Amino acid sequence: MAAVQYFIERFSVTCNKPVSHLQLACCPSHCAVPWQDKGIRIYENNNLEPPLELIGHHGDVSAMVFGTLRDRLVLCSASEDYVIVWDIDRCYRQIKEGVIASGRVVGTLLGKVEHLSLCPLSAKLTACSGSRVFLLNAEREDVLGVLKAHLGPVTASEFCPWDVNLLISISEDRTFKIWDVKKGDILFESAVLSAYPLLSLFFVEQNSQFIIGSGDGQLWCYTLPVDHKCRLVTKLDLSKLEQKHERNLRKTSSPQNRPDGMTGNEVRGTVETAKPVLKIWAQKLQSSHASLQQRGSCVWIGSSDGLYLLDLDTSELLMILPLKGDLSISLAGSWAVSNGLGGNMCCLVTSLFGTSVALFEVNSAGLDELCFRMAMGFSVDEQLSVVPSSPLMTMSPLNAELAKHGRKPQRKIGVSCQKSVKDQALVFHMQVKSSGYNTAPHRTMFRPKTSVKKKSNSASTTSTNTKGLLSEYPSHFEAPSMPYAHLTVSTTPTSSLQFSGNGKQIACGLGDGSVLLYNSSLTSNPAVYTGHSKAVNTVCWSHSKRWFLSTSEDPTLCIWTANASEPVLTMGDDQFAKPIRSAQFYYLDKFLLLASGSNLLLYLYHLDTTRDDIKRYKQRSKSKLTSKFNMKSGTDITSMSAINDFYSYIVLAAGADRTIQVFDMNQGCVATQIPDAHSRAVHHLTQNKGSPFCTQALESYSLFLSSAITDGLKLWDLRTARCVRRYESHVNRCHHCTAAFSPCGRFIATGSEDHSTYIYDTRSSNFLHKLPRHTETVLNVAFNPAKPELLTGTLDGKLALFHPAESLLP
């Protein structure tokens, strides 16, 4: 099958000299190409004949850009002698009148200009020449300023679209700088980003971010906050993204089902060299499919061999449009891209090794078909939901019940029953209370107590009614970021943390095998529970708040009550062949759900707190294995998550083979599987479980998080089984740092190896707060379900409690 051709070549021209790295100009209605070195030809995109010729430069034209000034379309062109602004409509009128078209000179003898940028709002123009950036007035010849700080040639500069007083420049010295245009001061200066020069720059206005591309295919996405302290959101390698994208294509059954239509040989031949990022721009996909319309953070990357569509939220490569087929250019030197008048994308491309320039129009029919195939790849056969939409099946594993065995009644066999009853004394005590016949009669009769204050019935009724009410979680509060309490609990790591359902108690598992129970304010002495010989890896509260369990590498599982120092139920190593990686109460405390080896184990249990003083070693609690589920590939389970706050059939399990499998416990099978969820095995899964004190939208409960070493944090939507956002600002290179949703679902907290805790906004990849003041790696985080509090646990055994800033205000 021949490869699909996504580009339609509108025209091609040949220049006198190579123009491979020349900045070309393209807008929805026109495009500009150099002609005979010193001239410029303006073509209409829909009507290519005849072109408008502009003559005015005495040197070779090196840069061009279209823009608008006072609602007029203008073209800015530059050479070593002049920088000229051309009014396109005025030039057309001059040609019709038989007059030579002329422009307005705004700069003289600036040197070889590599890049031009026009700001329509402030009528300012930047010209990058050598290591300097010239600020020019776009309406008259006036040099407003010269920005000098780079150590190498400046390759591009752009005005910030939401703040025209900010300018960002990139250079071959591999750094970028943020300038105050009015003062000419540097507001921010980056370190050296790469071994290759920085080539392209683009602003993402909807996220207040900007993207920088380099010659070796590296991409950096930064935030641009008000304080101008840029924060790295994500760093991507275009070649690695392409390799991952093509591995997914190879898994499809046939080339017809591949989104780009390439064969296996074509795929293998496109992953050997680095992809320079020559151009970055944004254009929304024209698709009727909802999953594609929701992807508003997509950007196009123009490289030497084609176009790449990248989703910034998920850091995924969505599609590739290669420069193949009957095209005059197969390797691009530079790109100039614009949305056409009909909604199609127009690309003005120069040849990397030749002298030709071509105008390509993206084939809308092929792109629509590609979008449809991509949408089909996003969809699942049956949409999953953590909230049950159907009743339990008759043969569902969740219908299992634990048989209750009472005491066996004594069998009565004739007279033998009477012989079995022995004579016993009527009184069992040494002293018997006197009946009072020998005592003197009472002289004082009954007197009622009249001095006691009568209790108000209304008050008692009110207290009784309000006792059972839950105070609403303050969802309007900001994320907890102010330190409230710090406590050293052990010299071993805090391996697990969890608040009780009412937010009043904290269970803390430690690396020495013990479990500590604190109140929520960390003020009182903890209760200590010892029952494991190795490090505790999980603690979990029951929905009833009466019990909490702990698991260890022993492997043992213990269920505790706050009133006793001995476990109510102990499940030992004779029941598990491999360590218990994760365990929790499930289905509103009906089951115990465990992950051991490659198996998910579902236990029924009965807890009995009574003890026989003589046979204390014998526990009266019992458990029974009712179901066992295996991972599809037989790999070991590294993490597990399920919702216990309400009835839910869905259980998530992550495997050592980097997959995430979704189990439907009602049907007792794997509902769907996410292959290659991370570049390494997932070490932590957590769902958006909400809180009894806060109500969220039904769709929010379909979100869950996965963490993997060196691969950041990913937010997934269970309904489509796809990643919807990625968080990479924190550091996670070797330790198993966990993450948690806030009860309101607005925030995500995660530990980090830079001795900090990061709080992200669920709707953005930018982090809101970085909580320092930790002395070691933050391993565990937990939100209080009742109050806006955040608890963190570190590698050196310390706990820290954080409150929002509003709670400290008078």
ABEGO torsion letter per residue (X at the ends): XBBBBABBBABBBBBABBAAABBBBBBAABBBBBBGGABBBBBBAABAOBBBBBBABABBBABBBBBBBGGBBBBBBBBAABBBBBBAAAAAAAAAAGBBBBBBBABBGAEBBABBBBBAAAGBBBBBBEABBBBBBAABBBBAEBBBABABBBABBBBBAABAABBBBBBAAGBBBBBBAAAGBBABBBBBABABBBABBBBBAAAGBBBBBBAAGBBBBBBBBAAGBBBBABBBBAAAAAAAAAAAAAABABAAABAAGBBAAAAAAAAABBBBBABBBBBBBBBABAAAAABAABBBBBBAAEBBBBBAAAGBBABBBBBBEBBABABBABBBBBBBAAGBBBBBBBBAABABBBBBBBBAAAAAAAAAAAAAAABBABBBBABBABBBBAABAAABBBBBBBBBBBBBBEAAAAAABBBBBABABABBBBAGAABBBBABBBBBBAABBBBBAAAAAAAAAAAABBBBBBAABBBBABBABBBBABABBBABBBBBAAGABBBBBBAAGBBBBBBAAGABBBBBBBABABBBABBBBBAAGABBBBBBAOBBBBBBBAABABBABBBBAAABABBBABBBBBGGGABBBBBBEABBBBBBBBBBABBBAABAABBABBBBBABBBBBAAGBBBABBBBBAABBBABBBBBBAAGBBBBBBAAAGBBABBBBGABABBBABBBBBAEBAABBBBAAAAABBBBBBBGAEBBBBBAAAGBBABBBAABBBAABBBBBBBBAAGABBBBBBAAGBBBBBBAABABBABBBBGBABBBABBBBBAABBBBBBBBAAGBBBBBBBAAAABX
